[in-house]
Amino acid sequence: MSWRATILTLFPEMFPGTLGHSLAGRALERGDWSLEARQIREFGTGRHRNVDDTPFGGGAGMVMRPDVIDAACGSVMAEGGERPLLYMTPRGQLLDQALVRELAAGPGVVVLCGRYEGLDQRVIEARAMTEVSVGDYVLSGGEPAAMVLLDACVRLLPGVMGASESGEEESFSHGLLEYPHYTRPAEWNGRRVPDVLLSGHHAEVASWRAAQSEAATRLRRPDLWARHTAFVEAPDASQING
Ligand code: 6GU
């Protein structure tokens, strides 16, 4: 039984989208994971299969109905196989590599993509949804956010990435940003590759890369750097991405 993703959306035709290409797409073809996008409107109410209504208390936009969303969730959960139910929203917990690892290690996910102003709060609570955001900016819908989440999970599934690029070698896995990369030509438009990388001294290369990682993290992501230094000083009292 492979890792399973079910998407609840008003735009199922957006999937697999980017997930049908490259690494995730090849893994999908191999059956390392499966993807099903289900139309929420199938669970809509009345002759017009309505899925939304005006907000109580007034205001702009429309809110997705709790009964409709509950029925859509029920149709997936009825199939058994306990999977976490995620609701993509900028109000959610920020997606990070720790959550990605946790989800990738499980049986799969059910991902609800909202449109309009959002979802009636009661069904979020009744279904005990995990609300997840992909960053501090607003998208017009949860679909691109769901693709981000799935891409991050799928690349960690067993057999999806080659050993050389095993997902744990890079940015965030050690809580630091990656060092910069260079390839041929050794000189390009007057810009030379750092000498140490041409030296053949593996230990010197490794320590240069470590120093570059640390400098980039300190400068660009003081938040990650603070967590990293806290971890190095007291590994039990803090954590790097879990
Ligand atoms: Cl998960 N959804 C939407 N609509 N906007 C977002 C987001 C999610 N994460 C950040 N912005």
Boltz pocket constraint, residues with backbone or C-beta under 6 A from the ligand:
constraints:
  - pocket:
      binder: B
      contacts: [[A, 87], [A, 88], [A, 89], [A, 90], [A, 114], [A, 132], [A, 133], [A, 134], [A, 135], [A, 136], [A, 137], [A, 138], [A, 139], [A, 140], [A, 141], [A, 142], [A, 145], [A, 146]]
      max_distance: 6.0
